[in-house]
Amino acid sequence: MTSPTRTTLLACLLGAAFLGPVANVSLAQNPPADHPAVTVKGQTYTPRSILARNMGTPEDQTTQFPPHKIVGNIYYVGTKTLSSFLIVTPQGNILIDSTYERNVKTIEKSITDLGFKFSDVKVLLGNHAHGDHQEGDALVKQLTGAQVMAMAEDVPALKAMKPGGKEHPIDRILHDGEAVTLGGATLIAHLTPGHTPGCTTWTTTVQEGGRNYNVVFSCSLRAPASLTSATVDEMTRSFKLVRTLPCDVQVGDHPAQYNMHEKYAKLQSGGPNPFIDPASCTLEADIQEAMFKAVLAEQPPAARP
């Protein structure tokens, strides 16, 4: 018979083996328990399966995904599992999410592969203050001179993000509803807190084929494992807000949040642009809201906000 001590040790080892190197992300990104489970449109999700879906392997996080045009003047320049987007304008370009510092050169290569210059990045934005999305900000600024802009509520966490001792640059502090404009492109910052206090969903409008399309760069709506009253209020507000945003094209800070790999494969076969998909704009919100409600229901009554 296996002793309780050995059983506990085995569970810990199996957990570590499953999570592998993704365990180096923050505890907020690494749920300690793999429950509850929710099913949305026939697919079942758990906290750990969502994390694994988003992060993939360490190799996925650093391997260049083929850079490609999404719609209009918007391009994907990230890795297999960490999104980075380039918005091209006549007066310079906007980059959303530098990801890990070690990926900055990969992003630079993707931009160059598309025929653009990395030095033309004039503005650097982010979705939220986690290292897998904004750790590389200082290096991007060092290499391009880009103006780094961030939502006020995420500034403290960004200031604490110092890869290699580098101070995290912030040239402009943003607030809910503010616009960032460059070369005729305008992005609106929408505060959608919960995953982080300053989680920012960006929206813009682009033209393609003589038509205008509303594009939403979604911030993660993944709730923390333990919910406080403040977090519940934030998440509730965020889920409500994102459903009001006009949307023809939805992308996210992880490619899995908008089925990028599947849509990219369709893109290669020709036909209509698969990224123009209004019907899927709220799918990720549906998944995360179902999980949020299930996590809340699991909390003991005395601990519920």
C-alpha positions as CSV (number, residue, x, y, z in Angstrom):
1,M,0.0,0.0,0.0
2,T,1.3,3.4,-0.9
3,S,1.8,5.7,2.0
4,P,0.0,9.2,2.1
5,T,3.5,10.8,1.9
6,R,4.5,8.9,-1.2
7,T,1.1,9.6,-2.7
8,T,1.4,13.3,-2.2
9,L,4.9,13.3,-3.6
10,L,3.8,11.4,-6.6
11,A,0.9,13.8,-7.3
12,C,3.3,16.7,-7.0
13,L,5.8,15.1,-9.4
14,L,3.0,14.3,-11.9
15,G,1.7,17.8,-11.7
16,A,5.2,19.2,-12.3
17,A,5.7,16.9,-15.3
18,F,2.3,17.9,-16.7
19,L,2.9,21.6,-16.3
20,G,6.6,21.4,-17.3
21,P,8.3,24.7,-17.9
22,V,5.0,26.6,-18.0
23,A,5.3,26.5,-14.2
24,N,7.7,29.4,-14.4
25,V,4.8,31.7,-15.1
26,S,3.2,33.5,-12.1
27,L,0.9,31.7,-9.7
28,A,-1.9,33.7,-11.2
29,Q,-1.2,31.9,-14.5
30,N,-0.7,28.5,-12.9
31,P,-3.9,27.2,-11.2
32,P,-3.0,24.9,-8.4
33,A,-6.1,22.7,-9.0
34,D,-7.5,21.3,-12.2
35,H,-11.1,22.1,-11.5
36,P,-13.9,23.0,-12.2
37,A,-14.6,21.8,-15.7
38,V,-17.0,23.6,-18.0
39,T,-18.3,22.7,-21.5
40,V,-18.8,25.3,-24.1
41,K,-20.0,24.4,-27.6
42,G,-19.1,20.8,-27.1
43,Q,-15.6,21.4,-25.8
44,T,-14.7,20.8,-22.2
45,Y,-12.2,23.1,-20.4
46,T,-10.5,23.1,-17.0
47,P,-8.2,25.8,-15.6
48,R,-5.1,23.7,-16.4
49,S,-6.2,22.8,-19.9
50,I,-6.8,26.5,-20.7
51,L,-3.4,27.4,-19.4
52,A,-1.8,24.6,-21.4
53,R,-3.8,25.7,-24.5
54,N,-2.6,29.2,-24.1
55,M,1.0,28.7,-23.3
56,G,2.0,25.5,-25.1
57,T,5.5,24.3,-24.5
58,P,8.6,26.4,-23.9
59,E,9.5,25.8,-27.5
60,D,6.1,27.0,-28.7
61,Q,6.5,30.2,-26.6
62,T,9.7,31.1,-28.4
63,T,9.3,29.6,-31.9
64,Q,8.4,32.0,-34.7
65,F,5.0,31.5,-36.2
66,P,4.8,32.4,-39.9
67,P,4.2,36.2,-39.9
68,H,1.0,37.0,-41.9
69,K,-1.5,39.6,-42.7
70,I,-4.7,39.4,-40.6
71,V,-6.8,42.1,-42.1
72,G,-6.2,45.6,-43.5
73,N,-2.9,47.0,-42.1
74,I,-2.7,44.5,-39.2
75,Y,-0.2,41.7,-39.2
76,Y,0.7,38.8,-36.8
77,V,4.4,38.9,-35.8
78,G,4.4,36.6,-32.7
79,T,5.3,33.1,-31.7
80,K,3.3,29.9,-31.8
81,T,1.6,30.7,-28.5
82,L,2.4,34.3,-27.6
83,S,0.7,37.0,-29.8
84,S,2.4,40.1,-31.1
85,F,0.7,42.4,-33.6
86,L,2.0,45.0,-36.0
87,I,-0.3,47.9,-37.2
88,V,1.4,49.5,-40.2
89,T,0.9,53.2,-41.0
90,P,2.5,55.8,-43.3
91,Q,4.1,57.6,-40.2
92,G,5.5,54.5,-38.5
93,N,4.1,51.4,-37.0
94,I,2.4,50.3,-33.7
95,L,3.4,47.1,-32.0
96,I,1.1,45.4,-29.5
97,D,2.8,43.0,-27.0
98,S,6.6,42.5,-26.9
99,T,6.1,39.1,-25.1
100,Y,9.2,37.7,-23.4
101,E,12.4,39.7,-23.8
102,R,14.0,36.6,-25.4
103,N,11.4,36.8,-28.2
104,V,12.1,40.4,-29.2
105,K,14.6,39.3,-31.9
106,T,12.0,36.8,-33.2
107,I,9.5,39.6,-33.4
108,E,12.0,41.7,-35.2
109,K,12.7,38.9,-37.7
110,S,8.9,38.5,-38.3
111,I,8.6,42.2,-39.0
112,T,11.6,42.1,-41.4
113,D,10.3,38.9,-43.1
114,L,7.1,40.9,-43.9
115,G,9.1,43.6,-45.6
116,F,8.9,46.2,-42.9
117,K,11.6,47.8,-40.7
118,F,11.8,47.1,-37.0
119,S,13.1,50.6,-36.5
120,D,9.8,51.9,-37.8
121,V,8.0,50.8,-34.6
122,K,7.1,54.2,-33.1
123,V,4.5,53.1,-30.5
124,L,4.6,50.0,-28.2
125,L,1.3,49.0,-26.5
126,G,0.5,46.0,-24.3
127,N,-2.5,43.9,-23.3
128,H,-1.6,43.2,-19.7
129,A,1.3,43.3,-17.2
130,H,2.5,39.7,-17.3
131,G,6.0,38.8,-18.5
132,D,4.8,36.6,-21.3
133,H,3.2,39.7,-22.9
134,Q,5.2,42.7,-21.8
135,E,8.6,41.7,-20.5
136,G,10.4,42.7,-23.7
137,D,9.2,46.4,-23.6
138,A,12.5,47.8,-22.4
139,L,14.5,46.0,-25.2
140,V,12.0,47.1,-27.9
141,K,12.4,50.7,-26.7
142,Q,16.2,50.3,-26.7
143,L,16.2,49.0,-30.2
144,T,13.6,51.2,-31.8
145,G,13.1,54.2,-29.6
146,A,9.3,53.5,-29.5
147,Q,7.1,55.3,-27.1
148,V,5.8,52.8,-24.5
149,M,2.2,53.3,-23.4
150,A,0.4,51.5,-20.6
151,M,-2.9,51.5,-18.8
152,A,-2.6,53.2,-15.4
153,E,-3.8,50.3,-13.4
154,D,-1.1,48.0,-14.7
155,V,1.8,50.5,-14.1
156,P,2.8,49.2,-10.7
157,A,3.2,45.6,-12.0
158,L,5.1,46.8,-15.1
159,K,7.5,48.9,-13.0
160,A,8.3,45.7,-11.1
161,M,9.1,43.9,-14.4
162,K,12.9,44.4,-14.8
163,P,14.5,41.7,-17.0
164,G,18.2,41.8,-16.6
165,G,17.8,44.8,-14.2
166,K,16.3,47.0,-17.0
167,E,13.9,49.6,-15.8
168,H,10.5,49.2,-17.4
169,P,9.9,52.3,-19.7
170,I,6.5,54.0,-19.6
171,D,6.3,57.2,-21.7
172,R,2.5,57.7,-21.5
173,I,0.0,56.5,-19.0
174,L,-3.4,55.6,-20.4
175,H,-6.8,55.6,-19.0
176,D,-10.1,53.8,-19.9
177,G,-11.4,55.1,-23.2
178,E,-8.3,57.0,-24.4
179,A,-7.2,56.9,-28.0
180,V,-3.7,56.2,-29.4
181,T,-3.3,57.6,-32.9
182,L,-0.5,57.3,-35.4
183,G,-0.5,57.8,-39.2
184,G,-4.3,57.7,-39.5
185,A,-4.7,54.6,-37.3
186,T,-6.6,55.0,-34.1
187,L,-6.7,52.4,-31.3
188,I,-9.0,52.8,-28.3
189,A,-8.0,51.4,-24.9
190,H,-10.8,49.7,-23.0
191,L,-10.1,48.8,-19.4
192,T,-11.2,45.1,-19.0
193,P,-9.7,44.2,-15.6
194,G,-9.8,40.9,-13.7
195,H,-6.9,39.0,-15.1
196,T,-4.8,42.0,-14.2
197,P,-6.0,45.4,-12.8
198,G,-5.1,47.1,-16.1
199,C,-6.0,44.4,-18.6
200,T,-6.5,46.4,-21.8
201,T,-8.7,45.4,-24.7
202,W,-7.8,47.4,-27.8
203,T,-10.2,48.2,-30.7
204,T,-9.7,49.8,-34.1
205,T,-11.2,50.0,-37.6
206,V,-9.5,48.9,-40.8
207,Q,-10.3,48.8,-44.4
208,E,-10.0,45.8,-46.7
209,G,-11.6,45.2,-50.1
210,G,-13.4,48.5,-49.9
211,R,-15.1,47.6,-46.6
212,N,-14.6,48.7,-43.0
213,Y,-14.0,46.1,-40.3
214,N,-14.1,46.4,-36.5
215,V,-11.1,44.7,-35.0
216,V,-10.8,43.7,-31.3
217,F,-7.5,42.9,-29.7
218,S,-8.8,41.0,-26.6
219,C,-7.1,41.0,-23.3
220,S,-7.3,37.7,-21.3
221,L,-10.5,37.2,-19.4
222,R,-9.2,34.3,-17.4
223,A,-10.1,34.7,-13.8
224,P,-7.7,34.0,-11.0
225,A,-8.2,30.8,-9.0
226,S,-9.4,32.7,-5.9
227,L,-12.0,35.4,-6.4
228,T,-12.3,38.4,-4.2
229,S,-15.2,40.8,-4.2
230,A,-13.2,43.3,-6.2
231,T,-12.2,40.7,-8.7
232,V,-15.8,39.5,-9.1
233,D,-16.9,43.1,-9.7
234,E,-14.1,43.6,-12.3
235,M,-14.7,40.4,-14.1
236,T,-18.5,41.0,-14.2
237,R,-17.9,44.5,-15.7
238,S,-15.4,43.2,-18.2
239,F,-17.6,40.4,-19.5
240,K,-20.4,42.8,-20.0
241,L,-18.2,45.4,-21.7
242,V,-16.5,43.1,-24.3
243,R,-19.9,41.9,-25.5
244,T,-20.8,45.5,-26.4
245,L,-17.8,46.1,-28.6
246,P,-18.5,46.1,-32.4
247,C,-16.5,43.2,-33.8
248,D,-15.8,41.6,-37.1
249,V,-12.3,40.4,-36.4
250,Q,-11.3,39.2,-32.9
251,V,-7.7,38.4,-31.9
252,G,-6.2,37.7,-28.5
253,D,-3.0,37.8,-26.5
254,H,-2.6,34.1,-27.1
255,P,-3.3,32.7,-30.6
256,A,-5.5,29.9,-29.1
257,Q,-8.0,32.5,-28.0
258,Y,-9.0,33.0,-31.6
259,N,-8.1,29.7,-33.2
260,M,-5.2,31.4,-35.1
261,H,-3.6,28.1,-36.2
262,E,-6.8,26.8,-37.8
263,K,-7.6,30.2,-39.4
264,Y,-4.1,30.6,-40.7
265,A,-4.3,27.1,-42.4
266,K,-7.5,28.2,-44.1
267,L,-5.8,31.4,-45.2
268,Q,-3.3,29.4,-47.1
269,S,-5.9,27.6,-49.0
270,G,-7.5,30.8,-50.4
271,G,-11.0,31.9,-50.3
272,P,-12.6,34.4,-47.9
273,N,-10.5,35.9,-45.1
274,P,-11.0,33.4,-42.2
275,F,-10.1,36.1,-39.7
276,I,-13.2,38.0,-40.6
277,D,-15.5,36.0,-38.4
278,P,-18.1,38.0,-36.4
279,A,-19.7,34.8,-35.2
280,S,-16.6,33.8,-33.2
281,C,-16.0,37.2,-31.6
282,T,-17.5,36.3,-28.2
283,L,-16.5,32.6,-28.1
284,E,-13.5,33.2,-25.8
285,A,-15.6,35.4,-23.5
286,D,-18.2,32.6,-23.4
287,I,-15.5,30.1,-22.3
288,Q,-14.0,32.3,-19.7
289,E,-17.3,33.5,-18.3
290,A,-18.5,29.9,-17.9
291,M,-15.2,29.1,-16.0
292,F,-15.5,32.3,-13.9
293,K,-19.0,31.3,-12.8
294,A,-17.9,27.8,-12.1
295,V,-14.9,28.9,-10.0
296,L,-17.1,31.3,-8.1
297,A,-19.7,28.5,-7.4
298,E,-16.9,26.2,-6.1
299,Q,-15.9,28.7,-3.4
300,P,-17.3,27.9,0.1
301,P,-20.3,30.0,0.8
302,A,-18.5,31.8,3.7
303,A,-15.7,32.7,1.3
304,R,-17.8,34.0,-1.6
305,P,-17.7,37.7,-2.1
